[in-house]
């Protein structure tokens, strides 16, 4: 019979419906959905912009040649 009781949540839901009304809650959920859609659209635009920049910059970068590493000297473990 704590705060997670089904009856407690039903009473809270009824109070919220009385205070805000069904239309206001529906409007808030619609705005919430639009906000999420806008956020996802912004993320996709950012990823597309980054991908375009990577494609544009890739051919412009000159390959860097690194000198070959000298082979390591082998020792037989005797110290000589």
N, CA, C and O of each residue as an XYZ file, in Angstrom:
320
protein
N       0.825     -1.196      0.000
C       0.000      0.000      0.000
C       0.868      1.259      0.000
O       0.518      2.249      0.642
N       1.966      1.230     -0.696
C       2.840      2.400     -0.741
C       2.427      3.348     -1.851
O       1.268      3.383     -2.263
N       3.391      4.110     -2.325
C       3.128      5.110     -3.357
C       2.878      4.465     -4.717
O       2.360      5.119     -5.622
N       3.234      3.206     -4.872
C       3.053      2.522     -6.137
C       1.709      1.815     -6.262
O       1.492      1.058     -7.208
N       0.814      2.053     -5.325
C      -0.491      1.400     -5.351
C      -1.303      1.848     -6.561
O      -1.251      3.015     -6.948
N      -2.042      0.938     -7.149
C      -2.861      1.224     -8.322
C      -3.895      2.307     -8.020
O      -4.121      3.194     -8.843
N      -4.516      2.242     -6.860
C      -5.560      3.220     -6.514
C      -4.972      4.626     -6.373
O      -5.618      5.607     -6.740
N      -3.766      4.725     -5.849
C      -3.128      6.039     -5.740
C      -2.942      6.656     -7.123
O      -3.229      7.836     -7.323
N      -2.459      5.855     -8.080
C      -2.210      6.359     -9.426
C      -3.507      6.721    -10.147
O      -3.542      7.675    -10.924
N      -4.567      5.964     -9.891
C      -5.865      6.290    -10.501
C      -6.380      7.627     -9.970
O      -6.893      8.441    -10.737
N      -6.247      7.854     -8.676
C      -6.691      9.117     -8.079
C      -5.866     10.281     -8.618
O      -6.419     11.333     -8.939
N      -4.547     10.105     -8.723
C      -3.682     11.154     -9.264
C      -4.067     11.461    -10.707
O      -4.126     12.628    -11.097
N      -4.327     10.439    -11.493
C      -4.724     10.621    -12.885
C      -6.035     11.393    -12.983
O      -6.163     12.286    -13.820
N      -6.997     11.065    -12.150
C      -8.281     11.780    -12.148
C      -8.096     13.252    -11.773
O      -8.714     14.129    -12.376
N      -7.257     13.519    -10.789
C      -7.008     14.914    -10.383
C      -6.360     15.688    -11.523
O      -6.731     16.832    -11.787
N      -5.398     15.072    -12.197
C      -4.728     15.730    -13.334
C      -5.729     16.013    -14.444
O      -5.705     17.091    -15.038
N      -6.610     15.058    -14.731
C      -7.625     15.261    -15.762
C      -8.585     16.393    -15.394
O      -8.985     17.173    -16.258
N      -8.948     16.483    -14.136
C      -9.861     17.541    -13.696
C      -9.173     18.901    -13.795
O      -9.786     19.874    -14.236
N      -7.914     18.975    -13.392
C      -7.202     20.263    -13.397
C      -6.908     20.758    -14.809
O      -7.122     21.932    -15.110
N      -6.428     19.888    -15.660
C      -5.994     20.313    -16.984
C      -7.036     20.079    -18.077
O      -7.037     20.783    -19.087
N      -7.888     19.136    -17.896
C      -8.861     18.817    -18.933
C      -8.241     17.939    -20.006
O      -7.024     17.921    -20.189
N      -9.093     17.216    -20.709
C      -8.604     16.277    -21.705
C      -7.937     16.988    -22.880
O      -6.933     16.504    -23.403
N      -8.474     18.108    -23.295
C      -7.920     18.832    -24.438
C      -6.528     19.381    -24.165
O      -5.652     19.327    -25.028
N      -6.328     19.905    -22.973
C      -5.019     20.488    -22.624
C      -3.941     19.404    -22.579
O      -2.826     19.624    -23.051
N      -4.259     18.249    -22.022
C      -3.282     17.155    -21.949
C      -2.941     16.674    -23.358
O      -1.780     16.413    -23.674
N      -3.971     16.563    -24.198
C      -3.733     16.144    -25.577
C      -2.846     17.156    -26.299
O      -1.972     16.774    -27.076
N      -3.070     18.437    -26.044
C      -2.253     19.486    -26.659
C      -0.801     19.404    -26.183
O       0.129     19.562    -26.974
N      -0.618     19.158    -24.893
C       0.746     19.055    -24.350
C       1.475     17.844    -24.939
O       2.661     17.927    -25.258
N       0.773     16.730    -25.079
C       1.397     15.535    -25.663
C       1.744     15.762    -27.129
O       2.766     15.271    -27.608
N       0.901     16.505    -27.844
C       1.194     16.836    -29.241
C       2.445     17.697    -29.341
O       3.295     17.476    -30.204
N       2.551     18.692    -28.443
C       3.746     19.537    -28.427
C       4.983     18.726    -28.073
O       6.060     18.950    -28.624
N       4.823     17.789    -27.154
C       5.936     16.919    -26.767
C       6.399     16.086    -27.953
O       7.599     15.950    -28.192
N       5.450     15.532    -28.695
C       5.774     14.742    -29.884
C       6.463     15.572    -30.949
O       7.404     15.103    -31.590
N       6.000     16.815    -31.147
C       6.640     17.710    -32.122
C       8.066     18.033    -31.698
O       8.964     18.127    -32.534
N       8.267     18.201    -30.405
C       9.609     18.482    -29.902
C      10.559     17.331    -30.150
O      11.707     17.539    -30.542
N      10.084     16.114    -29.921
C      10.918     14.933    -30.165
C      11.236     14.812    -31.651
O      12.372     14.520    -32.024
N      10.235     15.037    -32.497
C      10.465     14.979    -33.948
C      11.494     16.009    -34.383
O      12.376     15.711    -35.189
N      11.384     17.214    -33.855
C      12.330     18.273    -34.190
C      13.744     17.906    -33.731
O      14.721     18.153    -34.437
N      13.835     17.317    -32.546
C      15.133     16.904    -32.017
C      15.771     15.849    -32.914
O      16.953     15.949    -33.241
N      14.996     14.834    -33.318
C      15.519     13.790    -34.200
C      15.939     14.368    -35.546
O      16.959     13.971    -36.107
N      15.150     15.306    -36.059
C      15.489     15.935    -37.337
C      16.816     16.683    -37.218
O      17.652     16.623    -38.120
N      17.003     17.380    -36.113
C      18.258     18.093    -35.877
C      19.440     17.153    -35.800
O      20.513     17.457    -36.320
N      19.252     16.002    -35.150
C      20.335     15.022    -35.072
C      20.679     14.487    -36.456
O      21.855     14.351    -36.792
N      19.671     14.186    -37.257
C      19.921     13.669    -38.599
C      20.628     14.701    -39.464
O      21.515     14.350    -40.243
N      20.247     15.972    -39.338
C      20.905     17.025    -40.119
C      22.362     17.153    -39.721
O      23.227     17.355    -40.573
N      22.641     17.036    -38.427
C      24.018     17.126    -37.948
C      24.847     15.971    -38.494
O      25.980     16.175    -38.931
N      24.292     14.756    -38.474
C      25.020     13.600    -38.985
C      25.253     13.718    -40.492
O      26.325     13.368    -40.986
N      24.251     14.210    -41.218
C      24.403     14.378    -42.663
C      25.463     15.427    -42.978
O      26.265     15.248    -43.895
N      25.469     16.519    -42.220
C      26.457     17.574    -42.428
C      27.862     17.041    -42.142
O      28.801     17.329    -42.884
N      28.003     16.270    -41.071
C      29.311     15.701    -40.731
C      29.761     14.712    -41.804
O      30.941     14.670    -42.151
N      28.835     13.920    -42.329
C      29.191     12.944    -43.365
C      29.613     13.666    -44.639
O      30.569     13.248    -45.292
N      28.920     14.740    -45.001
C      29.294     15.511    -46.190
C      30.672     16.131    -46.006
O      31.488     16.127    -46.928
N      30.928     16.661    -44.822
C      32.228     17.284    -44.564
C      33.335     16.244    -44.639
O      34.419     16.536    -45.146
N      33.085     15.049    -44.148
C      34.097     13.997    -44.202
C      34.366     13.580    -45.640
O      35.511     13.311    -46.003
N      33.316     13.522    -46.465
C      33.501     13.152    -47.871
C      34.254     14.243    -48.620
O      35.050     13.943    -49.510
N      34.016     15.489    -48.278
C      34.674     16.599    -48.959
C      36.137     16.670    -48.530
O      37.008     16.898    -49.369
N      36.425     16.481    -47.250
C      37.781     16.608    -46.740
C      38.648     15.399    -47.083
O      39.867     15.544    -47.184
N      38.078     14.236    -47.262
C      38.868     13.029    -47.500
C      39.749     13.129    -48.738
O      40.933     12.806    -48.635
N      39.258     13.554    -49.909
C      40.143     13.649    -51.066
C      41.194     14.752    -50.919
O      42.263     14.652    -51.520
N      40.925     15.779    -50.153
C      41.841     16.895    -50.017
C      43.052     16.528    -49.170
O      44.107     17.145    -49.317
N      42.933     15.559    -48.303
C      44.034     15.179    -47.422
C      45.060     14.376    -48.211
O      44.718     13.400    -48.879
N      46.318     14.794    -48.129
C      47.395     14.102    -48.837
C      47.840     12.915    -48.001
O      47.914     13.018    -46.776
N      48.137     11.788    -48.640
C      48.609     10.628    -47.877
C      49.982     10.923    -47.271
O      50.857     11.498    -47.918
N      50.142     10.523    -46.046
C      51.394     10.765    -45.334
C      52.205      9.478    -45.367
O      51.736      8.419    -44.950
N      53.450      9.588    -45.879
C      54.317      8.423    -45.928
C      55.155      8.382    -44.663
O      55.777      9.373    -44.282
N      55.164      7.238    -44.025
C      55.965      7.082    -42.817
C      57.184      6.234    -43.164
O      57.077      5.273    -43.926
N      58.333      6.584    -42.610
C      59.529      5.793    -42.910
C      59.384      4.390    -42.323
O      58.798      4.205    -41.257
N      59.924      3.420    -43.033
C      59.838      2.031    -42.575
C      60.674      1.876    -41.309
O      61.777      2.413    -41.205
N      60.137      1.147    -40.368
C      60.848      0.935    -39.106
C      61.977     -0.063    -39.329
O      61.814     -1.038    -40.063
N      63.123      0.182    -38.695
C      64.255     -0.729    -38.817
C      63.943     -2.003    -38.037
O      63.341     -1.948    -36.964
N      64.359     -3.162    -38.584
C      64.092     -4.412    -37.861
C      64.861     -4.440    -36.560
O      65.994     -3.965    -36.478
N      64.236     -4.997    -35.552
C      64.860     -5.075    -34.238
C      65.992     -6.101    -34.264
O      65.907     -7.124    -34.943
N      67.055     -5.804    -33.512
C      68.184     -6.724    -33.456
C      67.826     -7.909    -32.571
O      67.200     -7.754    -31.523
N      68.228     -9.079    -33.006
C      67.938    -10.277    -32.233
C      69.110    -10.574    -31.296
O      70.278    -10.450    -31.665
N      68.769    -10.954    -30.116
C      69.807    -11.372    -29.161
C      69.548    -12.818    -28.788
O      68.402    -13.266    -28.759
N      70.597    -13.531    -28.507
C      70.443    -14.944    -28.174
C      70.262    -15.153    -26.680
O      70.137    -16.291    -26.226
N      70.246    -14.091    -25.923
C      69.993    -14.215    -24.480
C      71.246    -14.410    -23.669
O      71.171    -14.449    -22.441
N      72.415    -14.537    -24.310
C      73.668    -14.738    -23.562
C      74.307    -13.428    -23.195
O      75.224    -13.396    -22.375
N      73.854    -12.362    -23.773
C      74.416    -11.061    -23.482
C      75.639    -10.738    -24.307
O      76.256     -9.693    -24.104
N      75.999    -11.590    -25.214
C      77.183    -11.352    -26.020
C      76.847    -10.780    -27.347
O      77.742    -10.520    -28.151
